[in-house]
Amino acid sequence: MTMSRSPVSDGGLTLRFWGVRGSTPVSGPEYAEFGGNTPCMEVRCGERLFVVDAGSGLYACGQHNRQDLPKDVDLLFSHLHLDHTGGLPFFKPAVFDPERTVHTWCGNLSGQSAEDTLGRLYAPPLFPVTLDVLPCTLKHHGFRAGETLTFSDGATVDTILLNHPQGSVGYRFEHDGKRLCIISDIEHTDPWPDAALMRFVEDADLIVYDGMFTDCEYPTCRGWGHSTWQKGVELAQAAGVKALAIIHLHPCHSDATLRAVEADMQAIMPTAYIARERQRVEVGATPALRREPLIRIA
């Protein structure tokens, strides 16, 4: 087991959700509680920052951290589908600063970085400008999922390849004796739980899991690369995980639907919950059910 070796020792392991919706952003009063932005998560090992995924939630992540972003920002992609990359040019405090470097990390392309893929996406006629016009420096790093990432300051993050079209990467963060695993996007396999994945998340204080569908919805969406909250609970319980947060929420699932799903889930695993946009979690320190209220911006 590889432990994170961040030089910053003050503070625990924290997670903030900036986008929890899957496939496409949604808006409206029926999405006020859980949020409508696509995946983006802020992970801090003490003060050491990692950003996981660049969905539409990345804009709010940047605005919130405008005053305390480091000069070098590590952006870890699970994969490069549109709902995980669409926010990159709008990460304004980082990409509009000529003194800042954004490092992208991509592990689902057999060692290739995200540079060519992002270059095709962010170019006319799909996007008005190319990424090289941004004032920041972009440095792209490729790796193979399953490797341990070692950063310039000595921090490490473990990775695993997930079952998803074109592949996806799961990440494991360890700091201050706590363990956080982010497992999205993934489609469960048969048999389940997968033995390698169970070892990867074993004894985690929190796993974040792709629960886009319910068991009833899944059969018509088989092969799309997503899982169910029921399979997330099965994995968590089999691996001795203390708490479970469900993300990649279906764009059709309203607040009322998700509250009902959460109640069903907590009847089986009381420390499981549906992630809320802007929710902050102290991994292993705060009971999962004690959630911060939704922060609304006028």
WOFEN-V183437 format. One line per field, one symbol per residue. ss: DSSP state (@ for helix, = for strand, . for the rest). Layout:
BEGIN
ss=???
END
This chain:
BEGIN
ss=............=======.=.......@@@......=.======..=====.....@@@@@@@.......=====.....@@@@..@@@.@@@@.....======........@@@@@@@.........@@@...======.....===.....=======.....========..======...........@@@@@@@....=====..=.@@@@@@@......=@@@@@@@@@@.....====.=.....@@@@@@@@@@@@@@...===.....===................
END
